[in-house]
């Protein structure tokens, strides 16, 4: 069965098991914040606190020539946090008991994990948009119409990355640990708290070879600069989404039958 036929079969299998998918998303959310008073709010609190710390740092301690710097930070921080979470590679190994004891589409655990984190990003951007509107900031509605498109592209990219890294982590556990460390560092090579145009020399090269950059810069265009996102950013992020999704799916479907033996 070729890849596209397998993807079509996967789509049908997941659709037929949408009840299980929704149950897993609820379990991921409830289990993660069990016994917590504020529950899902904690999902947003970590990046919000980071935004607050960096805003104070670059507004009062080391002032920057950017008005409303918190919007710039928030627009970039949430996608970085989301994509980083998808690249930690824990979706399959953390659901081993379901994959070895239940007859379900194996990709459903990866999809549920990614969608759980994606919901947090959607709520975060809804909050940011509300604050922008209430504060009287300029809104380019044509650019804002591109927000759902870019969110979808980011979701596809993250799903592909998660399928790929989660598969490799099943066979090489060290990859999961390595990615956890690497994702803590990625914020420093992504233009979240600095301008991409400020990155010079080797840092500039790294920034523009970093796939995260194109998603972050698109969100900066829409939410901070209030413009229609640069076509090249959207195009590159679309290409990255398709390529990484196909690679991730191909690797996952190639090795998924071996999961029960290893897990």
Secondary structure, DSSP 8 states (H G I E B T S, - for coil): --HHHHHHHHHHHHHHTHHHHHHHHHHHHHHHTTT-SSTTHHHHHHHHHHHHHHHHIIIIIS--S-TTHHHHHHHHHHHHHHHHHHTT--TTGGGHHHHHHS-S-THHHHHHHHHHHHHHHHHHHHHHHHHHHHTT----HHHHTTHHHHHHHHHHHHHHHHHHHHHHHHH-HHHHHHHHHHHHHGGGGTTTSS-GGG--HHHHHHHHH-HHHHHHHHHIIIIII-S---HHHHHHHHHHHHHHHHHHHHHHHHHGGGHHHH-
